[in-house]
């Protein structure tokens, strides 16, 4: 029985990946995460999962979980935050310790889930540390591959489109920065997980896969599609960019974990257009259309009600 260790295994991608891997029923799945509530959810949905509550940025017994592992999947990531030290700690220090454990226990194959931001025009703490994280992985010489997904959406989402949908349910109006015509290439979370499963099965050594959502859609149209699926009638109001940015910075002063930051606003409006592999040709499945993915995200009878806690 294959043993797969997943760091950040109870987060947004981790929860989806555990569900997909558990469908085969012939694997020992180890999810390492520091969020107790998220691990509890992972165990509730997947009782056979080995849940390990640990801070990956601190050496500890969690590193022994890689012993006899057949593969490792590195998912842990600091995506948003008010302090640059959080990004250094969770994207770099934690990765150094994970790679150390992977090397010590001679894990045959490792997947690093990076991000398309390494190819972005954005210049922020997330982009900087994800780029450095890739460098750490490549310099380690460990056998494995790298996946770079674009903006993710899907079940369990505490931020991104999930947070926006929940905000829309409560707010009298929904604010949009500027004209709202900022092109996005959203990728359905389960499509990323299908690509991860393919990599676990085929072990492509030294490959880097840019995985880009198959549709180009403007931010304002994504919001309209969410409103349609949720059957809401919240008015969408355009707000001047500078005012929107100021309001985000003001909100961050009073919020310990702001769901959307001024840096993320800059990234949204950076004008990035990514190119990636042919998903069907490379991984053997048709990518999910945005409309179908959004409907499954918010209308699934079981999984649409769950949201993980953010870091």
Beta strands, then each sheet from edge to edge (+ up, - down):
strand 1: 2-7
strand 2: 27-33
strand 3: 50-53
strand 4: 71-74
strand 5: 110-113
strand 6: 144-149
strand 7: 152-153
strand 8: 173-177
strand 9: 183-184
strand 10: 187-188
strand 11: 208-211
strand 12: 217-218
strand 13: 235-239
sheet 1: 3+ 2+ 1+ 4+ 5+ 6+ 11+
sheet 2: 7+ 10+
sheet 3: 8+ 13+
sheet 4: 9+ 12-
end
